[in-house]
Amino acid sequence: MRYFKLDDDMSIQDRWLLDEATNSEGQEIDDPWQFEDGCPVQVEEGLRIPVHHPGAPLDYSITSVGGAPIVHQRVADLFMELAPEDVQVIPVDVDGQTEPYCILVATKLIRCIDDEQSAEVSYWKPEDGRPEKTGKYRSVYDMRIDPTKVGAEKVFRTWGWTGALIVSEDIKDALERANVTGVSFREVTGPSAISPEERERNRKLRALYERTETAREAFWRTLGRLGDEVIIPVAGGGWPAQRQVWRLIHRPEGRTLFVTDGLSDFFVSRAEPSVGFGLELALETDEPLGDVSKSWQQLLLERIGNELAEHESLREKVKTGFLSMEVAGQHLPETLLTKDNRVGVLLGMDTPALPTHFTMPDGEVRLVTVKALLPAELSYLLEHGKQGREELVRRFNETGPGHLSRAWRQPVV
């Protein structure tokens, strides 16, 4: 029997992107990750799926958080016909859709990953400080499974690496015959297609990832309680290791620190040690937060990070001092918007609350603070130049921790 990893086809142009499941009032559910645990799910209320990015609806999509497969009813019916003992379907309302959709839950979890045949695997260790994950897979490259351990199941999740949804060949063939949109398949049986040279390069890259992540995470923990939230958007700019990640750090007095986690990665194209762009961004706020992945602070930081990733001249300026800039204001608070629907920020403002630099194994990294400006403050800065910038900083510091970003405050000019 051949098996395939069922993926969301992100190569489709002008497609929709779906947010995590909420209740019917749009509130977060307790555990958005439960749908990929490989066991039946008990749902006692109606669920709604918001559309994060509008576009062409697909028969099969994965939510941005939790990895829940959202399928058209005809796809759900196909799974229930071919693998009724292996799946659960949960009706959901997708925003803007009159057609019926469901969450597809694989109810079987099988320990079947073949470590020897897979290109590379690594495990969480006790020293990684994640006891709930110790002994499970930390990474799996070019996964292969052992079909002899699967039995008669046709749809299942893989133990220790539950993000992988596996289907049998007859399920794959049926989806293709039905012209189901949004699906892609990668075989997980048979010998790995990765050459020895690619394996060696992947091993080197993995070592560099772990070296970088371990050092940077250790630094983040010196700033406060590092949250479990790891925010990875669907798309982003050209970061050094081709991954865009943001983390949250919970600080005293109810403050939250949003940080980029990847601008100081090594350059994956070179596969050699470095600190990438040599900087990371930090935006601290004391405003209450809801869903952090949809917060204005997170959205603002994403836009700044991608602007810096794309423009070397901006990066070089901010690594040595102050820099003011503007980014698109779509979906940001109205109090921050200029008449041109832009938002101004001040980058690199020193504060005793945060260090200006930190040391990684392969070099020093600048920690660049982000201060969101009100329109009047941006106008003042543009009118008065360097002196105006220094005066703004002085006034910010007079009113308390000057580096904090708030959408709801009075301007200092």
C-alpha positions as CSV (number, residue, x, y, z in Angstrom):
1,M,0.0,0.0,0.0
2,R,1.3,3.5,-0.9
3,Y,0.5,6.5,1.3
4,F,0.7,10.2,0.7
5,K,0.9,13.3,2.9
6,L,-2.1,15.5,2.1
7,D,-1.2,19.2,1.9
8,D,-2.9,22.5,1.2
9,D,-1.7,23.6,-2.2
10,M,-0.3,27.1,-1.5
11,S,0.9,27.5,-5.1
12,I,-2.7,28.4,-6.3
13,Q,-2.9,32.1,-7.3
14,D,-5.6,34.4,-6.0
15,R,-6.9,31.8,-3.5
16,W,-8.5,32.4,-0.1
17,L,-6.7,32.0,3.2
18,L,-8.7,30.9,6.2
19,D,-8.3,31.9,9.9
20,E,-8.6,29.6,12.9
21,A,-12.0,28.3,14.0
22,T,-14.0,30.5,16.4
23,N,-17.4,30.0,18.0
24,S,-20.5,31.5,16.4
25,E,-19.9,34.8,18.1
26,G,-16.3,35.1,16.7
27,Q,-14.6,34.3,20.0
28,E,-11.5,32.1,20.2
29,I,-12.1,28.4,21.1
30,D,-10.1,26.9,23.9
31,D,-7.9,24.7,21.8
32,P,-7.6,25.4,18.0
33,W,-4.9,22.7,17.7
34,Q,-7.2,19.9,18.8
35,F,-8.3,19.1,15.2
36,E,-4.8,17.7,14.3
37,D,-4.3,15.6,17.4
38,G,-5.3,12.4,15.7
39,C,-8.3,11.6,17.9
40,P,-12.1,12.3,17.9
41,V,-13.1,15.9,18.9
42,Q,-16.1,16.8,21.1
43,V,-17.6,20.1,19.9
44,E,-20.6,21.5,21.8
45,E,-21.2,24.7,19.9
46,G,-21.4,25.9,16.3
47,L,-18.1,26.9,14.7
48,R,-17.2,29.6,12.3
49,I,-14.3,30.0,10.0
50,P,-13.2,33.6,9.2
51,V,-11.6,34.4,5.9
52,H,-8.2,35.9,6.6
53,H,-7.5,36.8,2.9
54,P,-10.3,36.8,0.4
55,G,-9.9,34.9,-2.9
56,A,-11.1,31.9,-4.8
57,P,-12.8,29.4,-2.5
58,L,-11.2,25.9,-2.4
59,D,-12.6,22.5,-1.7
60,Y,-9.7,21.8,0.7
61,S,-7.8,24.4,2.9
62,I,-5.9,24.6,6.1
63,T,-6.6,27.2,8.8
64,S,-3.7,29.6,9.6
65,V,-3.7,28.5,13.3
66,G,-4.3,25.0,14.4
67,G,-3.9,23.4,11.0
68,A,-7.6,22.4,10.8
69,P,-8.5,21.0,7.3
70,I,-11.6,22.8,6.0
71,V,-13.3,20.8,3.3
72,H,-16.4,21.3,1.1
73,Q,-19.2,19.0,2.0
74,R,-18.7,16.9,-1.1
75,V,-15.1,16.2,0.0
76,A,-16.4,15.3,3.5
77,D,-18.8,12.9,1.9
78,L,-16.0,11.3,-0.1
79,F,-14.0,10.6,3.1
80,M,-17.0,9.3,5.0
81,E,-17.7,6.9,2.1
82,L,-14.1,5.6,1.8
83,A,-12.8,5.8,5.4
84,P,-15.8,6.1,7.7
85,E,-13.9,4.6,10.7
86,D,-10.9,7.0,10.3
87,V,-12.5,10.4,10.1
88,Q,-15.0,12.8,11.8
89,V,-16.6,15.7,10.0
90,I,-17.8,18.8,11.9
91,P,-20.0,21.2,10.0
92,V,-18.8,24.9,10.1
93,D,-19.9,28.2,8.7
94,V,-17.3,29.8,6.5
95,D,-17.7,33.6,6.3
96,G,-19.4,34.7,3.0
97,Q,-20.2,31.1,1.9
98,T,-23.6,29.6,1.3
99,E,-22.1,26.3,0.3
100,P,-21.7,23.7,3.2
101,Y,-18.2,23.2,4.7
102,C,-16.8,20.9,7.4
103,I,-13.7,20.4,9.5
104,L,-12.1,17.1,8.6
105,V,-10.7,15.3,11.7
106,A,-8.5,12.3,11.3
107,T,-9.4,10.2,14.4
108,K,-6.4,7.8,14.2
109,L,-2.9,8.4,15.5
110,I,-0.3,5.9,14.3
111,R,3.4,5.5,15.4
112,C,4.8,4.7,11.9
113,I,7.4,7.3,10.9
114,D,10.5,5.4,9.6
115,D,13.5,7.3,11.0
116,E,16.0,5.4,8.9
117,Q,14.2,5.9,5.6
118,S,13.3,9.5,6.2
119,A,15.9,12.0,5.0
120,E,16.4,13.3,8.6
121,V,14.6,13.4,11.9
122,S,15.4,15.0,15.3
123,Y,13.7,14.7,18.7
124,W,13.0,17.2,21.5
125,K,15.4,16.6,24.3
126,P,15.1,17.3,28.1
127,E,17.6,20.1,27.8
128,D,15.4,21.9,25.3
129,G,13.1,23.0,28.2
130,R,9.9,21.7,26.6
131,P,9.0,18.7,28.8
132,E,5.6,18.3,27.1
133,K,7.4,17.6,23.9
134,T,10.4,15.6,25.1
135,G,10.7,12.4,23.1
136,K,8.5,13.6,20.2
137,Y,9.8,14.7,16.8
138,R,11.3,18.2,16.6
139,S,11.7,18.0,12.9
140,V,11.1,15.5,10.1
141,Y,12.5,16.0,6.6
142,D,11.3,14.1,3.6
143,M,9.2,11.9,5.9
144,R,8.8,8.2,5.2
145,I,6.5,5.8,7.0
146,D,6.6,2.1,7.6
147,P,3.4,0.7,5.9
148,T,3.6,-2.5,8.0
149,K,2.7,-0.4,11.1
150,V,-0.4,1.2,9.6
151,G,-2.8,-1.7,9.4
152,A,-6.1,-1.1,7.6
153,E,-6.3,2.6,8.3
154,K,-6.7,4.9,5.2
155,V,-6.6,8.3,6.9
156,F,-4.4,9.1,10.0
157,R,-2.0,11.4,11.8
158,T,1.6,10.4,12.6
159,W,2.5,10.0,16.2
160,G,5.0,12.7,17.4
161,W,4.5,14.8,14.3
162,T,0.8,15.3,14.1
163,G,0.9,18.1,11.6
164,A,1.2,15.4,8.9
165,L,-2.2,14.2,7.5
166,I,-1.7,10.9,5.7
167,V,-4.0,9.3,3.2
168,S,-3.9,6.0,1.3
169,E,-3.5,5.8,-2.4
170,D,-7.1,5.1,-3.1
171,I,-8.1,8.2,-1.2
172,K,-5.6,10.2,-3.2
173,D,-7.0,8.8,-6.5
174,A,-10.6,9.5,-5.5
175,L,-9.8,13.1,-4.6
176,E,-8.0,13.6,-7.9
177,R,-10.9,12.0,-9.9
178,A,-13.3,14.3,-8.2
179,N,-11.2,17.3,-9.2
180,V,-11.0,18.5,-5.6
181,T,-9.3,21.9,-5.5
182,G,-6.7,22.9,-3.0
183,V,-5.0,19.5,-2.5
184,S,-1.5,18.5,-3.1
185,F,0.2,15.2,-2.4
186,R,3.7,14.0,-1.4
187,E,4.4,10.3,-1.2
188,V,5.7,9.0,2.1
189,T,6.3,5.4,1.2
190,G,9.3,4.0,-0.7
191,P,12.9,5.2,-0.6
192,S,13.6,8.9,0.1
193,A,14.2,11.0,-3.0
194,I,16.8,13.0,-1.2
195,S,20.3,12.5,-2.5
196,P,23.3,12.0,-0.1
197,E,24.5,15.5,-1.0
198,E,21.1,17.0,-0.2
199,R,20.9,15.0,3.1
200,E,24.3,16.4,4.1
201,R,23.2,20.0,3.3
202,N,19.9,19.5,5.2
203,R,21.9,18.2,8.1
204,K,24.1,21.3,8.1
205,L,21.0,23.6,7.8
206,R,19.3,21.8,10.7
207,A,22.4,22.2,12.9
208,L,22.5,25.9,12.0
209,Y,18.8,26.3,12.8
210,E,19.1,24.6,16.2
211,R,22.3,26.6,17.0
212,T,20.6,29.9,16.2
213,E,17.2,29.1,17.8
214,T,18.8,27.9,21.0
215,A,20.9,31.0,21.5
216,R,18.1,33.4,20.5
217,E,15.5,31.7,22.7
218,A,17.9,31.8,25.7
219,F,18.2,35.6,25.2
220,W,14.4,36.1,24.9
221,R,14.0,34.3,28.2
222,T,16.2,36.9,29.9
223,L,13.6,39.6,29.0
224,G,10.6,37.9,30.6
225,R,8.4,34.8,30.3
226,L,8.6,33.6,26.7
227,G,5.1,32.6,25.5
228,D,4.2,29.5,23.7
229,E,2.8,31.5,20.8
230,V,4.8,31.2,17.7
231,I,3.3,33.3,14.9
232,I,4.2,32.3,11.4
233,P,2.3,34.2,8.7
234,V,1.4,32.6,5.4
235,A,3.5,35.0,3.4
236,G,6.4,37.4,4.2
237,G,9.5,39.2,2.9
238,G,12.9,37.8,2.1
239,W,14.2,36.9,5.5
240,P,17.7,35.3,5.7
241,A,16.6,31.7,6.3
242,Q,13.4,32.1,4.3
243,R,11.2,31.9,7.4
244,Q,9.2,34.7,9.1
245,V,8.5,34.1,12.8
246,W,7.4,36.3,15.7
247,R,7.4,35.5,19.4
248,L,5.7,37.0,22.5
249,I,7.4,37.8,25.8
250,H,5.3,38.5,28.8
251,R,6.9,41.2,31.0
252,P,6.2,42.8,34.4
253,E,3.3,45.3,35.0
254,G,1.2,43.6,32.3
255,R,3.4,44.5,29.4
256,T,3.8,42.3,26.3
257,L,6.9,42.4,24.1
258,F,6.4,41.4,20.5
259,V,9.7,40.4,18.8
260,T,10.8,39.2,15.4
261,D,12.5,35.9,15.5
262,G,14.5,35.3,12.3
263,L,16.0,38.5,11.0
264,S,19.2,37.4,12.7
265,D,19.0,33.9,11.2
266,F,21.9,32.6,9.0
267,F,21.5,33.0,5.2
268,V,20.1,29.7,4.0
269,S,21.4,30.2,0.5
270,R,25.0,30.2,1.8
271,A,24.4,27.5,4.5
272,E,27.2,28.9,6.7
273,P,27.1,30.5,10.2
274,S,26.1,34.2,10.4
275,V,23.7,36.5,12.2
276,G,21.9,37.4,8.9
277,F,20.8,41.0,8.9
278,G,22.2,41.5,12.4
279,L,19.0,42.8,14.0
280,E,15.7,41.9,15.5
281,L,12.7,44.1,16.2
282,A,11.0,44.6,19.5
283,L,7.6,46.4,20.1
284,E,6.4,46.6,23.7
285,T,2.9,47.5,24.7
286,D,0.8,47.7,27.9
287,E,-2.5,47.7,26.1
288,P,-4.8,44.7,26.6
289,L,-4.5,42.0,23.9
290,G,-7.0,39.6,22.4
291,D,-5.9,37.3,19.6
292,V,-2.3,38.2,19.3
293,S,-2.0,36.9,15.8
294,K,-4.6,39.4,14.7
295,S,-3.4,42.3,16.9
296,W,-2.4,45.6,15.4
297,Q,0.9,45.4,17.2
298,Q,1.7,42.1,15.4
299,L,0.5,43.4,12.1
300,L,2.6,46.5,12.4
301,L,5.7,44.5,13.3
302,E,5.2,42.2,10.3
303,R,5.1,45.2,7.9
304,I,8.2,46.8,9.4
305,G,10.1,43.5,9.4
306,N,9.3,42.8,5.8
307,E,10.3,46.4,4.7
308,L,13.6,46.0,6.4
309,A,14.2,42.6,4.9
310,E,13.6,44.0,1.4
311,H,15.7,47.2,1.7
312,E,19.3,47.0,2.7
313,S,19.6,50.8,3.0
314,L,17.0,50.8,5.8
315,R,18.6,48.0,7.6
316,E,22.0,49.7,7.6
317,K,20.6,52.9,9.0
318,V,18.7,51.3,11.8
319,K,21.7,49.1,12.8
320,T,23.6,52.3,13.7
321,G,21.0,54.6,15.1
322,F,17.5,56.2,14.8
323,L,15.3,55.7,11.8
324,S,11.7,56.9,11.2
325,M,9.6,55.3,8.5
326,E,6.1,54.8,7.4
327,V,4.2,51.6,6.5
328,A,0.7,50.8,5.1
329,G,-2.1,51.4,7.5
330,Q,-4.6,48.8,6.4
331,H,-6.3,47.2,9.3
332,L,-4.4,49.3,11.9
333,P,-6.1,51.5,14.5
334,E,-7.6,54.7,13.1
335,T,-5.8,56.7,15.8
336,L,-2.5,55.8,14.2
337,L,-3.5,56.6,10.6
338,T,-2.3,59.6,8.6
339,K,-4.5,61.2,6.0
340,D,-2.7,59.0,3.5
341,N,-3.7,55.9,5.4
342,R,-0.1,55.3,6.6
343,V,1.4,54.7,10.0
344,G,4.7,56.2,11.2
345,V,7.1,54.5,13.5
346,L,10.4,55.4,15.2
347,L,12.9,52.7,15.2
348,G,16.0,52.3,17.5
349,M,14.9,54.4,20.4
350,D,17.1,53.6,23.4
351,T,15.4,52.6,26.6
352,P,16.7,51.3,30.0
353,A,14.0,48.7,29.9
354,L,15.7,46.7,27.0
355,P,19.3,46.1,26.0
356,T,20.4,47.6,22.7
357,H,22.3,44.5,21.6
358,F,22.7,40.8,22.4
359,T,25.3,38.3,21.5
360,M,24.8,35.1,19.4
361,P,27.4,32.4,18.7
362,D,28.1,33.9,15.3
363,G,28.1,37.6,16.1
364,E,26.3,40.6,17.8
365,V,22.7,41.5,17.0
366,R,21.0,44.9,17.4
367,L,17.7,44.8,19.3
368,V,15.7,47.6,17.5
369,T,12.8,49.1,19.4
370,V,9.6,50.0,17.5
371,K,7.6,53.0,18.7
372,A,4.3,53.7,16.9
373,L,3.7,57.4,16.3
374,L,0.5,59.3,16.2
375,P,-0.1,61.4,13.0
376,A,0.7,64.7,14.8
377,E,4.0,63.3,16.0
378,L,4.9,62.0,12.6
379,S,4.1,65.5,11.1
380,Y,6.3,67.1,13.8
381,L,9.2,64.8,13.1
382,L,9.0,65.4,9.3
383,E,8.9,69.1,9.8
384,H,11.7,69.4,12.4
385,G,14.1,66.6,11.2
386,K,16.8,65.4,13.6
387,Q,16.0,68.0,16.3
388,G,12.4,67.1,16.1
389,R,13.2,63.5,16.6
390,E,15.3,64.1,19.6
391,E,12.6,66.4,21.1
392,L,10.0,63.7,20.5
393,V,12.1,61.1,22.4
394,R,12.6,63.6,25.2
395,R,8.9,64.1,25.5
396,F,8.1,60.4,25.3
397,N,10.4,59.7,28.1
398,E,8.9,62.4,30.3
399,T,5.5,60.7,30.2
400,G,6.7,57.3,31.4
401,P,8.4,54.4,29.6
402,G,8.8,56.2,26.3
403,H,9.3,53.2,24.1
404,L,5.9,51.7,24.7
405,S,3.6,51.6,21.7
406,R,0.0,52.6,22.3
407,A,-2.8,53.3,19.9
408,W,-4.9,55.0,22.6
409,R,-3.0,58.0,24.0
410,Q,-2.6,61.7,23.7
411,P,0.1,63.0,21.3
412,V,3.1,64.7,22.9
413,V,3.0,67.6,20.4
